[in-house]
Amino acid sequence: MANVAVVGAQWGDEGKGKIVDWLSERADVVVRFQGGHNAGHTLVIGNQTYKLSLLPSGVVRGKVSIIGNGVVVDPWALLKEIETVRGQGVSITPETLKLAENAALILPLHGQLDRLREELRGPQKIGTTGRGIGPAYEDKVGRRAIRVCDLLDLDSLEERVDALLAHHDALLKGMGAPAVDRAELMAQLAEIAPKIAPYAARVWKCLDDARRRGDRILFEGAQAAMLDIDHGTYPYVTSSNTVAGQASVGAGLGVGAVSYVLGITKAYTTRVGAGPFPTELTDETGQLLGERGREFGTVTGRKRRCGWFDAVMVRQAVKVGGIEGIALTKLDVLDGFGEIKVCVGYEIDGERFDHLPAGTSQQARARPVYETFEGWAESTRGARSWAQLPATAIKYIRRIEELIEAPVALLSTSPERDDTILVRNPFAD
């Protein structure tokens, strides 16, 4: 059976929650493969709204849901999220939720370090959520992380903690902050360990078994391509690889595990936090896009920056991410605009570019080259077939396909799950 990876093709917040929920109903297993609790997915099912950060979207559908080894996990945040979702009537058990035993943990000291660094950066803030994701990934790569499996062996945990604090206490001292209270940290870990232990599993084995059975596996990404640590607008990026190539590594399956990559992109562009944004609109149009699109972060509540669709950036994401088709979301937000613009290139110091350069200073100086389209007065909200769309809206979509060099596989016309136009079923063999 086909296995699908869903990834963002912009700077995140593209509406992955709805698309992943739509697909998870058709999947047997749903896997988170990178990121932490810094990215949120909002699912609207009937009259119930679920806001997830660490939990894979499949939990609300009763599907086997897996948090892979590529995710950094705050165990306290995870347990809180489990209880919140349970309070909304969703059953979550060790049989339906499995946490990779080799996943690295986010500890309270990681959040403290994250926030201290942002404060010290002053005007040069990266715009992190302050939840410790970056420092946790640093410890993982530095081979000093505390992992889920360490919680299952409290006798050796003290040695692991000592190695970790030898590094962190020196960092904190250099920033004028007090050292970590070792006894308190050990007490916190000892208290949380038995609560997390039931969910710990050999995820790679679970997924291999599922694949051999022919189960449909959905790989759910967080953030998006332009926040990728290698391919995004560095240093204003997240601390992990967000493209589909990470799905196999972050879940523990071979490179042939993903048979279709679906990229999610809005019909316009948004970004949270600092960093370059060539098509950003700081005028009334940008404000209107934000108001109509309800552009506030699921996790942080921060207001998102808004601008016209950037076809150059999405085309780049398509190529580096191996995206085979896109789900175009929030088309209805563009209803009523007299004219709509799409970025088809950049101008930097008088030179035309067909890609976003890697250099930070060049990215900051990039100015959009626009192609202008006639808008539509009719409403597209709730459309479930091409026949219900205005001709000018269809023309806009077709031009986007040409510019990004990828077809539209799904079209979303409202937050409601069924308000979706299916062009190609990603799970089709």
N, C-alpha and C positions, 0 to 999 in steps of 0.2 A: 504494500500500500504506500501511497505518497506521504512523505513527511514534509511539513511546511515550517519555514522560519519566517517570523514576522519582525521586521525591523523598521525603525523610523528613518525617513529619508531627508529630514531637515534638522532642526535643533531640538527635537522632542515636542511633546504636547500635540502630536498630529491627530490624536483620536484613536490611538492604538487600542484603548480599552474596549471600545465598541466592536472593532474589527476582530480582536482576539476573542471576545466573547462569542461573536457570530461563528467564528471558526471552531472554538472550543466545544460548542454543542455537537460538532461533527467529528471531533477528535476523541481518542481514547485516553491519551496522556498529554498533559500540558507541562512544559518545562521552562523555568526561568534560568538563564544561562550566564548572566553578568549583572553588574550594578549592585546597588544596595537599596536601602529604604529612602533614598533621595529622589526617586522617581515614582510617580503615582499613576495609577490607571483608574478611571472612573467608569463603572458599568451601570447602565440603567436597564433594569429588568422589571417590566411592569411598572408598578408604583414604588419600587424599591431601588435605591441608589447605593451602590457599594463603592467604597474608596479603598483601593488596595495599593500597597507599596512593596511588600516582600512576597506576599502570597501570590502564586500564579492564578491567573483569571479562571482557570478551570475549577477552582474550589467551589465556586457558587453554582456550578453545574453538576457537582458530585463526581467529577472526573478525577482520576489519579493525578495528583499535582506534585511536581518535584522542584525543589530548590537545588540547583546544581552547584558543583564545586567552584564555578566561576563567579558566584555571587559572594559578596562579603555580608555577613549576617549579624545584625544586632539582636542577640537572643531576647532581650527585654522588649524591644520593639516588635519582634515576631510574636511573642506570647500575647502582647497587648492587642495586636492585630487579629490574632486568632480569637481572642475573647470578644472583640468588637463584632467580628463577622458571625460568630456563634450567636451573639445577642440579636442578630438580624435573622436568625432561624436557619443558618447554614451549619450542617454537621461536618466537623473536621476531626478526623481521627488519625492515628498513626498508619492506618491502612490506606487512607486517602491522601495524606500529606507526608512526603518523605524529604528529609533534609540530608544533603550529602555530608557524610562523616568527615570528608576532607575539605570542607568549606572553612574559610578563615572567618574569625569572629571580629566584630566591631565592639570594642570595649569603651567604657566611659572616658578613658584617657584619650581615645582617638577623637572624640567629639571636642574635648577640651583643647587639644592641640590644633584641630581644624579651626576653631573659632579664634584662638590666639593668633594664629598665622594671618587670618583674614583681617583681624584688627590691626596687626602690625603693618600690613600692606598699605593701609590707608586708602588713598585715591586709586591705587593700583589693584584693588580687590578683584579676585577672579569671579566672585559671585557664587561660591559654594553654598550648599545648604547648611553647612556647619554640623553635619551629622556624623562626621568621622570617616566617610567613605575613602577619601584620598589617603589619609594616614594608615588606614587598615590595609589598603592595597600595598602601600610602601612596606609595611611589616611583612606582608606575604612574600613580596619579591625579595626582601632582605632576609628571609628565612628565619624570622623570629616570631611569627604570628602564633597566636593561640587558635587552634582549630576545634571544630566540633568534637572530634575524637579525643582531644585532650580533656574535655569535660567528663569523658567516660573513664578516665584514669587519674583520679585525684592525687594518687601517690606521686606521680611524676609531674603533676601540674605545677607544683611549687617551683621546680627547676625551670620549667618553661617561663613562668612568670618572672623569675629572677633575671633570666636572659633578656626578656622584653623590657623590664624596668631599667636595666643597666643602660639601655639606649634612650629610653624616654625621659628618665630623670635628668640625664645630661642635656637633652633638648630643652626641657622645661626650665632648668637652671639658667641656660643661656638666654631665655626670654624673661627671666626675672620672676618665674612662677614657682610655686612650691612643688616638691617632689610628690609622686603618687603615694597615697597611703596604702602600703602593701597589704596590711592586715585587712583593711576594708575591702580591697579588691578581691582577695582570696575568699573572704566571707561571701561577697556577692556571687562569685563563680560557684562556690560550693552550694549556695542556695538555688541558683538557677539550673545547675547541672541535671538534677533528677527531673526537672520539668521539660528540659529539651531532649533528654536521652531517648524517650520513646519514639521520637521522630527521626532519629539518626539512622541512616541506612547506606548500604553500598549502592549508591544511585547508578553507577555505571553498570552494575549487574542487573538492576531493575529495568533499565532502559534496553540493555541487550536482550533480556528475556522478552520485553514488549515488542522489540523489533522482530525477533524470531517468530513471535506469534502472528505477526502481520498487523499489529496495532497501528493506528494512525497517531503519530506524535507531532505535537505542535510546539515549536520552540519560540518562546516569547521573549523578545528583547526589551530592554529599558533604554531610556534616552534615545539617541539617534546618531546617524552617520557623521554629522558635522560636529558631534561632541565626542567622537572617537579619539582616544588618546594618541593615535598615529595619524589618522586621516582628517581629523576635525580642525577647527580654528584654534590651534594650540597657541598659548597655554590656557585659553578659555574653553576648556574641555572637561569631560569627566575623567576618571582615573582607570578606565577599563576600555577594552576593545568592544565596540557596540555593533559592528557590522556582522553579517551572517556567518562569516568565517569563524567567529568565536563560538557559534552554537555547538559545534562538535567538541571543541576543547573544554568549554565551560559546562558541558553536560556529561562528558566522558564517553562519547561515541565516536566512531571513525569518521573520516572526512566524507564518506559517501552517505552519511545519515540523512542529510538534507537534500530533498529532491526538488523543492521549489522555494524560491525566496520572494516573499511579498513585501514590498516597501510601502509604508504609509506616508502620505503627504497631504497637507491641507491645500485648498485651492488658493490660499494666500500664504504668508509666512509669519511666524512668530518666533520670539526668542525670550528666554528668561535670563536675567543676570547680565554681566558685562561681556564685552567682546564685539568683534566686527559684525555689522549687519547692513550690507550695502543697500538693500531695498527698504530700510526702515522709514516709516512715515511718522513724523512728529507733529503733524498737522491734524486738522479735523477729520480727515479721511482715516488716518491711523487710529484716532480715538474711536471713530465709528466702528471700524473693524473689531476693535477690542471689546466694545460694548455689545455688539451684535453676536460676537463669537464667545462672549463670556470668558474672556481670556485672563484667567487667574489660575495660578498653579494649584494642582490637586494636593500636593504635600505642603507647600510653603504658603500658599495664598497670595504669593507675589504677583503683581500685575505684569503681564507679558507685553513686550515690545511687539508692534505689529507693522507689517509692510506688504507690498505686492509680492506675488509669486516669483520666486527666483529659479528660473529654469536652468541656469548655468550650474547653480549649486546642486540641484536635484539630479541633473545629468551626471555630475561628478559622483554623487552618492550612488547612483545606479551602477556606475562602472566599478568603483572600488568595492561596493557591497555585493556585487553579483545579483542585483535585483532583476527579476524576470518579468514582473508585473507590479503595478501599483494599485493601492486602494486610495482613491481621491476622496477626501473628507471635507465637510463643511462648505460644500458648494453653495448651499442656501444663504450663507453669510454674504455672498456677493449679490444677492437679489436686490434690484433697485438702483444699482450704480449705473450712472449714465455711460461711463467708460471705465474700462479695467485695463491695467497695465501688467505686462510680464517682462521680467528682466531677461534679455537674450545675450548679454555680454557685459563686460566691465571696461571702464576706461581708467587707467592708472597712469598719471603723469603724461597724458596725451597718447598713450599706447593702448590699443584694443586687446583685450584678453577674452578667450573663450573658456577660461577656467579660473578658479579661485587660487591664486598663488599660495605657497606654503608660508612665505615670509609674513610675520606679524605686521610690520610697517606697511607692506604692500596691501595687505588685507584691509588695513585701516583707511587707506587712501583710495580704495576701489569705489568707483562711482557707477551706478547702474546705467546700462543702455537699454531703453525700453522699446517694446512693441506695444501699440495701443489697440484695444479691441472695443467694439461696441458692446455695451452692457445689455441687460434684459430687465424689463419691468415686471414680468410675470414671476410668480413664486415657484421655486423648485423644491421647497420644503416638503418632505414626505413623498416625493416622487419614487416610484418603484419600477418604472420602465422608461426606456429612452423616449417613447412616444409622449410621455408626460413632461418632457423637458423642452424649453424654448429652443428654437433653432440656433440662436446666438450663443446659448449656453453649450450646446453640442459643438459648435464651431470652436469655442474656447477650449473645450476638453480635447478635441482632435488636434489642435495646435500644440497644446501642452504635450501630448503623446509624441508628436514629431520632435519637439525641442528637447525632451528628456531622453528620447530614444528608448522608450519602454511603453507598452500598452497599459491601458486602464483595465484591471481585472475586476475591481469592485468600485462602486460609486456610492458614497454615503450622503444622504440628503437630510438627515436629522440625527439627534442622539439615539432615537429609537432603533432597536436592533433590526426590525423588519423593514425600516425605510432604507433599503439597500438595493441597488441594481447590480445583479450578478452578471458579469460578462464571461468570466472564466472561473470555474471552481478550482481553487488551488489544490484541493485534495484529489482531483481527478488523476487517475494513473497516466 
